[in-house]
Amino acid sequence: MEGNRDEADKCLRIARKALQNGEHDKALKFLNKAEKLYPSIEAKALIDAITKNGSTAGGPGHRTESEKANQGKSTGPAQNGAMPETEKKVESKAYTSEQLDGVQRIKKCNDFYEILGIVKDASEEDLKKAYRKLALKFHPDKNHAPGATEAFKAIGNAYAVLSNPVKRKDYDQYGEGLSPGNSQHGGFEFHRNYEADITPEDLFNMFFGGGFPTGSTQTYSNGRTRFTTQHTYHRTERDDERTDGGFSMFLQLLPIIVLILVSVLSQLMVSSPPYSLYYRAAVGHTLKKQSINLKVVYFVNKDFDKEYTGVALQKVEKSVEDDYITNLRNNCWKERQERNDYFYAAKVYRDVRLRKKAELMRMESCEKLARLNELYRGG
């Protein structure tokens, strides 16, 4: 099952790349494959978004027919393909003064700590919180102020360096890794010793999209971009996999092995409970009963009333109620997680239908748990 999950993740990464390039058919093909290998909320949400309104999840290269027609009309007067200056201004995306001020603040920063707005002894959790907040605020899809893209790159580079213990130690010891406003375009300059190992977009996807870096890698140095080809990236990845593949596989299987051992030992050492929360004819739990305190329904065998009375019965019903509440809590957590996944997918892909689906989603276990809490307080 874990192998299928890895293959499904690869298909999801390919699908996201295809969506960014506007290749909807290719994206849908790999999303369906990922859903067959290992079903997930993200794959299901993307499939729904593409099938219902393909433009919703489209990449930057996708345009509707009306947009193409409008573009043809607007460029009609220009005989040589040049767009009038007034139309360029109309097409430019709007931004707020607050967004522009934020970009200017990032440009004036003298070090990585100042960019992220944290102190030098900040913990790893503080780093993550600061990056999440700033990455969402300055992502080019959300912030269209001039220089927002460079600010987004600076934020990603700052986190990539400070989250690496070795690079962070060197950075703290030998000084600043960037200086503001020295490039000819007023952008950001990065010291070659303090470059990010992955692109800002890949880092963003790792935090918010559940994906991992794909394709070629980029590093930014002195206002220029250096590219490492996809062939080199995958070759290095394969070398790493050969080096520690066996040990990594063992670490992945270790939790499953431990779980199996604990399950076997528990069955050998602990006798089966005299009740079930569900009807189970195989073990003889067919008689329906109800706990006195929280009115929880459970099933027992035909000799239960003879064997359990008084204090013994109270202990059994206490165990029944504890198991019932534990199951409700686990199921409630799953329901909240599923609803949050729908809200996230609706926000990222701007899909109104997914948001409506999340809002109308029934939270049955959470509702039952809330009623039990009210009953407990009332009792």
N, C-alpha and C positions, 0 to 999 in steps of 0.2 A: 504493500500500500504506500510505503514511504517513497519507493522508486517511482510509482505513478505520480506522487505529489511533486517530485522534482521535475518530471517531464511536463506536468501541468503548469508548473511555474515558468518553465522555458517557453511554453506555448503562450502564456499570458504576456511575457516580455515581448515576444514577437508581435503579438496582437496590438499591444500598446504602441510599439514602434510603427506598425502599419497605420494605426489611427492617426498618429501624428503626421504621417505622410499623406493622409487622405485616402488610403487604400482600404476601403470598407469591406470589400469582398474577401480580401486576404485576412483582414482582422477577424471577420466573422468565422472564417474557416478554422483558424487557430483557436478562437474562443470556444467553438463547439468541440474541438478536439480536447481542449483543457477541461471542459465540463464533463466529458466522457471519462477522462483519466482520473480526475479528482474534483468532484463538484465543489464550487465555492461561491460565496455571495458576490464577489467582484466579477467573476466571469458571467454569472447569471444577469447581473445588473448591466454589464456592457452589452450582452446579447440583446436584452430588452431595449436598451437605448438605441442600438443600431437598427433593429428590426422595426421598432415603432416610429422613430424619426431619425434616420441615419445621420442627418446633419448635426444632431445634438452632440454626439460624441466624436465628431469629425476633427481632423487635425487642421493645421493652419493652411494646408493646401486645398481644402475643400471649400467650394463656393456653390451656392444655389444658382438656378437659372435666372431668377430675378436679379440677383446681384450682378451676374454677367451682363444681363440686358442693361441694367442701370449703368454699368461701367462703359458699355458701348455708347450709350447716349451721352454720357459725360465727356467722353473723349472725342465725340464727333467733331467739334470745332477745331480740334488740333490736327492739322494736316500731317505733321511730321512725327506724330506719336508723343509729342511733349505735352505734359499735363500743365494746365495753367496754374499759377501760384495760388489763386483763390481756392481751386478745387483741392489742392494738396492740403490746405489748411482745414477744409471741411472734413477730409478723410482722416486727419490726425485724431487719435483717440484722446478723450478728455482725461484730465487728472486734477486732483485737488491741490490746494496750496499746502496742505498738511503732508501729502505725498512728496511734493517737491522739497519741502523743508527737511523731510526725512532723508532724502537722497543727498542733499547738501551736507547734512550732519555726518553721514557716512563718509563723504569725500574729505571732510575736515579731520577725520580721525587719524591719530598718529600711530596706533598699534592695534593688534587684533582684539585685545581685551576691551578697548574703547569702542570698537566696532560692535561687539556683541553686548556691550553695556554691562560687563561683569567685572569683579575684582580679580586680582591675580591669583588668589588662593581659592577661587571658585571650584566647586566640586563638579564631577562629571554630570550629575543630574542638573546642576545649574547651567552648565554648558548646553545641554539638550533643550532645556526650557527656553533659554535665550535664543537658540537657533530656530526652534519651531516658531516662536513668535515673530522673529524678523524675517524668516524665509517666507512665511505666508504674507507678510506685509509688503515685501519688496519683489515678490515673484512677478516676472514680466507679464504674465497673463492677467494680473490684478492691478499692478502699478504701472501706469503708462507715462510717468513723469520722465523728462529727459535725464539720462544717466541711471535709470532704475536697473537696467540690465547689469551695468558695471557694479552697482551697489550690491545686487544679488550675488554676483560672482565674488565680491569681496567678503560678503557674509559667509558664503560657502567655504571659501579658502581659509578664513579665520577659524571656522569650526573644525575643518579638516586638520589643520595644524595643531590647534590646542587640544583636540581630542586624542591626538597621538602622543603618548607619554614621552617618547624619545624626542620628537620634534618640539614639543612644548618645553622640555628641559633645555634644549639648545637655544630655543627662542628666548626664554627667560634669561639665559646666561649671556648670550652674545648680542642681544639688542633687538631693535625693531626690524620687522620684515617688510615694511612698506613705508613710503613717504608720500604725503598728499600733494597733489597739484603740480608735480614736477614734469609730468608728461606733456606733450604738446597739445593734447586734447583735454587736459584737465582731469584725466581719469585716474586709475589706481595703478601703482607700480608694485610688483611683488619681487622680493629678494629670491634668487634662484634656490636658496637653501630652504625656503619656506613655501613650497608650492604644494597645492592639493594633489592627491593621487588620483582623484576622480573628478569628473565635471560637476559643476554646481547642480545641473539638472538631475544627474544620477544620484547625487547626495540627497536631493529633495525627494526623489522617488523612493529612496530607501526609507525615509522618514514617514512619508505620507501615502505612498502608493503600494507599499509592500514588495516593491521590486528591487532588483539589484543591478549594478552597472552592466550595460550591454554595449556591443559595438566597439568603436574606437574610443580611446581615452584622450583627454586634453589637459594640458597644464598651461597656466598663464604666466608669462614672464616678460616684464618690461613693456607692457602694452601690446605684445604680440602673442599669438597662440601657437603653441607647439603641439603637433598631433603625433600620437603613437598609433600605428595602423592596427586594424582589427586583427590581422594575421598575427602580429606580435602579441597582442593581448591574449588571444585564445591559446597561443603557443605557451605563454607563461602560465596561463591557467592550467593547461594540461600537465605541465611540468610539476606544478604545485600539487595537483591531484595525484600524480604518480608518487610523489614524495611521501605524502601523509594520507593517502587514500585508505589504506588498511586501518590505521588508527582512527581516522575520522568515522569510518563505517562502524568500528567498534563502539565509539562514543555515541553514535546515533542509535545503535541497537541496545546499549546498556540500560536505558530506562525501561525498555520492553522486557529485557531479561529479568531485571529486578522485580518488575510488576508480576511476571509469571511466577517467579520464586515465592514472592509474598503471597500470591493467590493460592499456590499449592500448599504452602505451610499453614496458611489460615484455615484451609479446608481440613487439613490433618489435625490441627490442634483445637479448633473451635467447632462445637456441634452446631447444627442448623438451628435457627431460631424457631420457636413454636408458632410463628405467625408469618404472614405475608401481606404486603400492602395491596396485592392483586390476587385474583382468583387463580389458584395453581392446583389443578387436579392431580398433577404428577406426584406431588408430595403430600397430597391429602388435605390441603388447605382449601376447603370448599364451603365451610360454614361462615357466614357473614356476621361480624360483630362491630360494635362502635365504642370508642373510648369514652369514658365518662367526662373527662375534662374538656378536650377540644373537639369531641364528636368526630374523630377520625375513623373512617371505615377500614377494617382489616379482616383477614380471613384466617381461620384456624381449622384444626382437625376435629373429629367428633369426640375425642377424649379430653379436649382442652378444659372444659368446665370442671371435670373431675380432678385434674392435675393442678390447676391454678385457681386459687381462691385467696381472698384476703390480701396480705402484703405481697405475695407472689404475683397476684393478678395486677396489683398496682405497678409493680416493677415492669411487667410485660407491657402494660399500656403506656407507661412512661417511655419505654424504648420505642414503641410504635409511633408515638407522637414525635420523638426526636428524629426518627428516620424520615417521617413524613415531611417535617419542616426542613430537614437537610435537602431532600429531593426538591422541594419547592424552591429553596434558595438557589440550587444549582440550575434548575430550569428557568428561574427568573433571570439569572445572570446571562444565560444563553439567549433569552428573548431580548434583553437589553442590548446585548452585543450584536444580534442580528439587525435590530432596528437602527443602531448606530452605524452599521455597515451600509444600510440603505441611505441614511442621511448623508454619509460621506460620499457615496457614489453619486447621489443627486446633486451635491454641492460641486464636486469635481467636474461632472459632465453636464451640469446645468439642466438636469432632467426633472421637470415638474411632476411627471408621473411617478418617478421613484420617490420623490419627497412625499407625495400624497399617499403612496403605499406605506411608507414608514409611519406617517401620522395616523393612518387608519389601522395599523397592525394591532391585533389583540394581544394583550399581555396577561394571559390567563393565570399563569403561575404567580406572577407578581400581584395580581388582584386577589388570588386566594391567600397569599401570604399577608397582604394588607388586612384582609378580613380576619385572619387568625390573630393578628396583632391587636386589632380592635376588640375582639372577643376576649383576649387575654387581659387587656387593660380593664375592660368592663367587668370581668370576673374578679 
